[in-house]
């Protein structure tokens, strides 16, 4: 065998040995890799490289993992705070106040699913990927959004500078268009999003909320033109519950051309002036709030009083009825053109309402009736109304004349049948003041605004005819025949005309018959003897 042949044989043998060694090594490595993969896939702990909110949780059993998560998050939230800064306001809120909750089971299952779920290829990829590059899982916590929104609302109120919209200003009978001003505040929606991300970190943290500028709305030409083109309105009085009132302010009339207004709006925007005077024509109302305050109830239009007796129990009860009815009328306010009703105001006269039994006229007789004496109240009020030169719309005289006013000056009332009404014919509201005194005086005053202070109103009654009473006899066998015994004296009736006279500056401008009154005679009552 030649040398070259031996050399070739040796080279071929060495090459086969090298290949054999390589194949053996690769087989060994493959077997080791398969063993490693098998062991990894059956690993009953978390894999290396896994973190939760930067907390290393690799190589932990399920129970160990849950303990670590509880200790570091659920238990730790008692001492975990979120600090919110906005401008000069600082709010430090603990996680318990926000009712922060960590779903330990959910995050634990998520961690354990890495390398333990899915098919073999996905698991192998996740195991090697986590080992090489790591995996940081973030908690998705829950919290009470209402509580956080309430806190953000409080912060907003503290730091907010309200935006000022452009407006119309009236000053010394001149009209200005005033430019709006920027405001500023936090953006609650953006703040909520940022805070939610921070809360997921689960650690003490702080956030600085940005204060955003709020611009006023663009001046609307049509809206401002409407505001500057209005009809003037007088100040008015709103009567509330008949005893109180509020004054509704006047409205100044304004007028400006739309093209002119547009020009001035443009000028305000381009020059960046704070305000600009507008060429508005003003129409001032006739009656202003100041005018009403100055004149409302400033004058006593009239005053009238009567006397009521209280020397017996029956008279004391009658006085009680008078006082009660008067109190229900006191401080009543009647607007111009308004109608006052005595029965509507005083109401039904009952024992439950506090009324007593006293003498009253009924069916041609004097009897005891609940609320007796009330007619003295309506009569006294009637005279005050006449002297204030207001117009009664319903009035009826008594069946018989009364003793507390002149004939023809009374006004009878009976709930459900007779009412006394009058109308406020003045241009201003009136107030009725009703009162009684320890001296048994019943007084009514009418307060209002006297537009004719030189006017004097007076009334006079003229008896046209008398009506003689008759005697009603009752036979009495205890008296001798022909003997007469008077048991109740009667009195005359009469026909009366009432006249109204108005004098202005000493000159009589009106003298007329106002109304007539007819009073029945009250018959005497007597016993007539029939004993033989």
C-alpha positions in Angstrom: 0.0 0.0 0.0 1.4 3.3 -1.0 1.9 6.2 1.4 -0.8 8.2 -0.3 -3.3 5.4 0.1 -2.6 5.1 3.9 -3.0 8.9 4.2 -6.4 8.9 2.5 -7.6 6.1 4.7 -6.6 7.9 7.9 -8.3 11.1 6.7 -11.5 9.3 6.0 -11.5 7.6 9.4 -10.9 10.8 11.3 -13.7 12.5 9.4 -16.1 9.8 10.4 -15.1 10.0 14.0 -15.6 13.8 14.1 -19.1 13.4 12.6 -19.9 10.7 15.0 -18.8 12.9 17.9 -21.0 15.8 16.6 -24.0 13.6 16.2 -23.6 12.2 19.7 -23.2 15.7 21.2 -26.3 17.0 19.4 -28.3 14.0 20.5 -27.3 14.5 24.0 -28.2 18.2 23.9 -31.5 17.4 22.3 -32.3 14.9 25.0 -31.3 17.4 27.7 -33.5 20.1 26.1 -36.5 17.8 25.9 -35.9 16.9 29.6 -35.6 20.6 30.4 -38.8 21.4 28.5 -40.6 18.5 30.1 -39.6 19.7 33.6 -40.4 23.3 32.8 -43.9 22.5 31.5 -44.6 20.6 34.7 -43.1 23.2 37.0 -45.7 23.9 39.8 -44.4 27.4 40.6 -44.4 30.8 38.9 -41.6 31.3 36.3 -38.6 33.5 36.8 -38.9 37.1 35.5 -42.5 37.7 36.5 -43.3 40.9 38.5 -46.5 42.6 39.7 -46.2 46.3 40.0 -42.4 45.9 40.1 -42.7 43.3 42.9 -40.8 40.1 42.0 -43.1 37.1 42.3 -41.1 34.5 40.4 -40.5 30.9 41.6 -43.5 31.0 44.0 -46.2 28.4 44.6 -49.8 29.4 44.3 -50.3 29.7 48.1 -47.0 31.6 48.4 -48.0 34.0 45.6 -51.4 34.7 47.3 -49.7 35.5 50.6 -47.3 37.9 49.0 -50.0 39.7 47.1 -52.2 40.0 50.2 -49.3 41.4 52.3 -48.1 43.8 49.7 -51.4 45.1 48.4 -54.5 44.3 50.3 -53.0 44.8 53.8 -50.7 47.6 52.6 -53.6 49.8 51.3 -54.3 50.9 54.9 -51.1 53.0 54.8 -51.2 53.9 51.1 -52.1 57.4 50.1 -52.8 59.4 46.9 -51.9 63.1 47.1 -53.6 65.4 44.6 -52.1 68.8 43.9 -54.0 71.5 42.1 -52.8 75.1 42.2 -52.6 75.9 46.0 -54.9 73.0 47.0 -53.5 69.7 48.3 -55.7 66.7 49.1 -54.3 63.6 50.7 -56.6 60.6 50.3 -56.0 57.1 51.7 -56.9 54.1 49.7 -59.5 53.0 52.2 -61.4 56.2 51.8 -61.5 55.5 48.1 -62.6 52.0 48.8 -59.8 50.5 46.8 -60.1 46.8 46.1 -57.5 44.4 44.7 -58.8 41.2 43.0 -56.1 38.9 44.3 -57.6 35.7 42.8 -57.8 37.3 39.3 -54.1 38.5 39.3 -52.9 35.3 40.9 -54.6 33.2 38.2 -53.2 35.5 35.5 -49.6 35.1 36.8 -49.9 31.3 37.1 -51.3 31.1 33.5 -47.9 32.1 32.1 -46.3 28.9 30.9 -49.2 26.8 32.3 -52.0 27.4 29.9 -52.3 27.2 26.1 -50.7 24.7 23.8 -47.1 23.4 24.3 -45.5 25.8 21.8 -47.2 28.9 23.4 -46.1 27.7 26.9 -42.5 27.1 25.7 -42.4 30.6 24.1 -43.9 32.3 27.2 -41.5 30.5 29.5 -38.4 31.4 27.6 -39.6 35.0 26.8 -40.3 35.6 30.5 -37.0 34.2 31.5 -35.1 36.3 29.0 -37.0 39.6 29.0 -39.2 39.5 32.1 -42.9 40.2 32.5 -44.3 43.1 34.7 -48.1 42.6 35.3 -50.1 45.6 36.5 -53.0 45.3 38.9 -56.4 46.4 37.6 -57.9 47.7 40.9 -61.5 48.9 41.6 -62.5 51.9 43.6 -65.5 54.0 44.4 -65.7 56.4 41.5 -68.4 58.5 43.3 -66.1 59.2 46.2 -63.3 60.2 43.8 -65.6 62.4 41.7 -66.8 64.1 44.9 -63.2 64.9 45.9 -62.4 66.2 42.4 -65.6 68.3 42.6 -64.4 69.8 45.9 -61.0 70.6 44.4 -62.7 72.1 41.4 -64.7 74.5 43.6 -61.6 75.6 45.5 -59.4 76.3 42.5 -61.9 77.3 39.9 -62.0 80.8 38.5 -65.4 81.1 36.8 -65.4 82.3 33.3 -67.2 85.7 32.8 -69.3 85.9 29.7 -69.8 89.2 27.9 -72.7 91.2 29.2 -74.6 94.4 29.0 -74.0 97.0 31.7 -76.2 100.1 32.4 -74.5 102.9 34.2 -75.8 106.4 34.7 -78.3 106.0 31.8 -75.5 104.8 29.5 -75.2 101.3 28.0 -71.9 99.4 27.7 -70.9 96.1 26.1 -68.5 94.5 28.6 -66.1 91.9 27.3 -65.9 88.4 28.8 -63.0 87.2 30.9 -61.2 83.9 30.9 -61.8 81.4 33.7 -59.8 78.3 34.7 -60.3 75.0 36.3 -59.2 71.4 36.4 -60.6 69.0 33.8 -62.4 66.3 35.9 -62.5 63.8 33.0 -58.8 64.0 32.3 -58.0 64.0 36.0 -60.1 60.8 36.5 -58.2 59.0 33.7 -54.8 60.0 35.1 -55.7 59.1 38.7 -57.1 55.7 37.6 -53.7 54.8 36.1 -51.8 55.9 39.2 -54.1 54.0 41.6 -53.3 50.8 39.7 -49.7 51.2 40.8 -50.9 50.4 44.4 -48.2 52.6 46.1 -48.0 56.0 47.7 -48.1 58.4 44.9 -48.9 62.0 44.0 -50.4 63.7 41.0 -50.4 67.4 39.9 -53.5 68.3 38.1 -53.2 70.8 35.3 -55.3 74.0 35.5 -56.9 74.6 32.1 -58.0 77.9 30.8 -61.7 78.4 29.9 -62.6 81.0 27.4 -65.9 82.9 27.3 -68.4 82.2 24.6 -68.2 84.2 21.4 -70.6 87.1 21.5 -73.8 86.2 19.7 -75.0 89.1 17.6 -78.7 87.9 17.5 -78.9 87.3 21.3 -77.3 90.6 22.2 -79.5 92.4 19.7 -82.6 91.0 21.4 -81.2 92.1 24.8 -80.7 95.7 23.5 -84.1 96.0 21.8 -86.8 95.7 24.4 -89.9 97.7 25.5 -89.8 99.5 28.8 -91.8 98.0 31.7 -92.9 99.7 34.9 -91.9 98.3 38.2 -94.8 96.3 39.7 -95.9 94.8 43.0 -96.5 91.1 43.4 -99.0 90.4 46.3 -98.1 87.2 48.2 -100.8 85.4 50.3 -102.7 88.7 50.6 -100.4 89.9 53.5 -97.0 90.1 52.0 -95.5 91.5 48.7 -92.4 91.8 46.7 -91.5 94.6 44.2 -90.6 93.5 40.7 -88.0 95.9 39.3 -88.7 98.1 36.3 -87.2 97.3 32.9 -85.6 100.1 30.9 -86.5 100.1 27.2 -83.6 99.9 24.7 -83.1 100.2 21.0 -80.1 99.8 18.7 -79.7 99.0 15.0 -78.3 95.5 14.3 -75.6 96.6 11.9 -74.4 99.2 14.4 -74.2 96.6 17.1 -72.2 94.3 14.9 -69.7 97.1 14.2 -69.2 97.7 18.0 -68.9 94.0 18.7 -66.1 93.7 16.1 -64.5 96.8 17.6 -64.5 95.3 21.1 -63.0 92.0 19.9 -60.2 93.7 17.8 -59.2 96.3 20.3 -59.3 93.9 23.3 -61.0 96.6 25.4 -62.7 95.7 28.6 -65.9 97.5 27.7 -67.2 99.8 25.0 -70.0 102.3 25.1 -73.0 101.6 22.8 -75.1 104.2 21.1 -78.3 102.7 22.6 -81.5 104.8 22.9 -83.0 104.4 26.3 -86.7 104.5 27.1 -87.2 105.0 30.8 -90.4 103.6 32.5 -92.8 105.8 34.4 -92.8 103.8 37.6 -89.5 102.6 39.1 -88.7 100.3 42.1 -87.5 103.4 44.0 -90.7 105.2 43.2 -92.8 102.3 44.6 -90.7 102.0 47.8 -91.1 105.7 48.3 -94.9 105.8 47.9 -96.2 102.4 48.9 -98.5 102.6 51.9 -97.1 106.0 52.8 -100.5 107.7 53.5 -103.4 107.0 55.8 -106.3 107.3 53.4 -108.9 107.0 56.1 -109.6 106.1 59.7 -112.9 105.0 61.3 -113.8 103.6 64.8 -116.8 102.4 66.7 -117.2 101.4 70.4 -118.3 98.0 71.5 -119.6 97.3 75.1 -118.2 94.5 77.3 -120.0 94.9 80.6 -121.7 91.5 80.8 -120.7 87.9 79.8 -122.9 88.1 76.7 -121.2 91.4 75.7 -117.7 89.9 76.5 -118.5 87.0 74.1 -119.6 89.5 71.5 -116.4 91.4 72.0 -114.4 88.2 71.4 -116.2 87.7 68.1 -115.3 91.3 67.1 -111.6 90.8 68.0 -111.3 87.5 66.2 -112.9 88.7 62.9 -110.8 91.9 63.0 -107.6 90.0 63.4 -108.4 88.0 60.2 -108.8 91.2 58.2 -105.7 93.0 59.7 -102.8 93.5 57.3 -104.8 92.3 54.2 -103.3 93.9 51.0 -105.6 94.6 48.0 -103.9 95.2 44.6 -105.3 97.9 42.3 -108.6 96.6 40.8 -108.7 93.8 43.4 -111.9 92.8 45.1 -112.2 92.3 48.9 -114.8 89.9 50.2 -115.6 90.0 54.0 -116.9 86.4 54.1 -114.1 85.0 52.1 -111.5 86.7 54.3 -113.1 86.1 57.7 -114.5 82.7 56.9 -117.3 80.7 58.4 -118.2 81.7 62.0 -118.1 78.4 64.1 -117.3 77.4 67.6 -114.2 75.5 66.3 -112.9 78.8 64.9 -113.2 80.4 68.4 -116.5 82.3 67.9 -119.0 82.7 70.7 -122.8 83.0 70.9 -124.1 86.6 71.1 -127.1 88.7 70.1 -127.8 89.0 66.4 -130.7 89.9 64.1 -132.3 86.9 62.4 -135.7 86.5 60.7 -137.0 89.8 62.2 -136.0 88.9 65.7 -133.1 89.5 68.0 -131.6 86.1 68.9 -128.5 84.4 70.2 -126.2 83.3 67.3 -122.7 82.0 66.9 -120.6 85.0 65.8 -123.0 87.6 66.9 -121.6 91.1 66.7 -119.6 90.4 63.5 -121.7 93.0 61.7 -120.1 95.8 63.7 -116.7 94.7 62.1 -118.1 94.9 58.5 -119.9 98.2 59.3 -116.7 99.8 60.7 -114.7 98.6 57.7 -117.4 99.9 55.4 -117.1 103.5 56.8 -113.3 103.4 56.5 -113.7 102.3 52.8 -116.1 105.1 52.1 -113.9 107.7 53.6 -110.9 106.4 51.5 -113.1 107.0 48.5 -113.0 103.4 47.4 -116.1 101.7 45.8 -118.1 99.0 47.5 -119.6 96.4 45.2 -121.9 94.6 47.6 -123.5 96.1 50.7 -126.8 95.5 52.5 -128.3 97.4 55.5 -129.5 95.6 58.6 -133.2 94.6 59.0 -133.3 97.0 62.0 -131.2 100.1 62.7 -128.0 99.5 64.8 -126.7 101.7 67.6 -123.0 101.9 66.8 -123.3 104.0 63.6 -125.7 106.5 62.1 -128.6 105.1 60.1 -127.6 104.5 56.5 -123.9 103.8 57.3 -124.1 100.2 58.3 -123.2 97.0 56.4 -124.7 93.6 57.4 -123.1 90.3 56.8 -124.2 86.7 57.2 -122.0 83.8 56.0 -123.6 82.1 53.0 -126.2 84.8 52.4 -125.0 88.4 52.9 -121.5 89.5 52.0 -119.7 92.9 52.1 -117.4 93.5 49.1 -115.4 96.5 47.8 -113.0 97.2 45.0 -109.7 99.0 45.2 -110.3 101.7 42.6 -107.0 103.5 43.3 -103.8 103.2 41.3 -101.9 101.8 44.2 -102.2 98.8 46.5 -104.0 99.4 49.8 -103.4 97.8 53.2 -106.2 97.3 55.8 -105.1 97.8 59.4 -107.7 96.5 61.8 -107.3 96.6 65.6 -109.1 96.7 68.9 -108.0 98.6 72.1 -108.4 98.0 75.8 -111.0 100.9 75.8 -113.2 98.7 73.6 -112.5 100.7 70.4 -112.8 98.9 67.0 -110.6 100.8 64.5 -110.0 100.4 60.8 -107.3 102.3 58.9 -106.8 102.2 55.2 -103.2 102.8 54.1 -102.3 103.6 50.5 -101.0 106.4 48.3 -102.9 109.6 48.3 -102.6 111.0 44.8 -105.0 113.8 45.6 -104.1 115.2 49.1 -106.5 118.2 48.7 -109.5 116.0 48.3 -111.9 115.7 51.2 -114.6 113.0 51.3 -117.6 113.2 53.6 -121.0 111.4 54.0 -124.3 112.4 55.4 -127.5 110.4 56.1 -131.0 111.9 55.7 -134.0 110.3 57.2 -136.8 110.3 54.6 -139.5 108.7 56.6 -140.2 107.0 59.9 -142.0 103.7 60.3 -144.0 103.3 63.5 -143.8 100.1 65.4 -146.9 98.1 66.4 -147.6 96.0 69.5 -147.8 92.3 69.4 -150.1 91.0 72.2 -150.1 87.6 73.9 -153.2 86.7 76.0 -152.4 86.1 79.7 -155.1 84.6 81.9 -153.2 85.6 85.0 -153.8 89.3 84.3 -157.2 91.0 84.8 -159.2 91.4 81.6 -158.2 94.7 79.9 -154.9 94.9 81.8 -151.8 95.4 79.5 -148.2 94.6 80.5 -145.3 95.7 78.1 -142.6 93.0 78.2 -140.4 94.4 75.4 -140.3 97.9 74.0 -140.1 98.3 70.2 -138.6 101.1 68.2 -139.3 102.9 64.9 -138.1 101.9 61.5 -137.1 104.4 58.9 -136.2 105.1 55.3 -132.7 106.7 55.0 -130.8 108.2 52.1 -127.0 108.4 52.3 -125.2 111.2 50.4 -121.6 111.5 49.3 -119.8 114.8 49.0 -116.3 115.5 47.6 -114.5 118.8 48.1 -111.2 119.7 46.5 -109.4 122.9 47.7 -112.7 124.0 49.3 -114.7 123.6 46.2 -117.5 121.0 46.1 -116.9 118.8 43.0 -119.4 116.1 43.8 -122.6 115.8 45.9 -124.8 112.8 45.1 -127.1 110.2 46.5 -125.0 107.2 47.2 -127.7 104.7 48.2 -130.9 104.2 50.2 -131.5 102.1 53.3 -134.8 100.6 54.6 -135.0 99.6 58.3 -138.0 97.8 59.7 -139.8 98.9 62.8 -139.3 96.6 65.7 -142.6 95.8 67.3 -143.2 96.0 71.0 -144.3 92.9 72.8 -147.0 92.9 75.5 -149.2 90.6 77.7 -153.0 91.2 77.6 -155.1 90.1 80.5 -158.1 87.8 80.0 -159.0 87.0 83.6 -162.7 87.8 84.4 
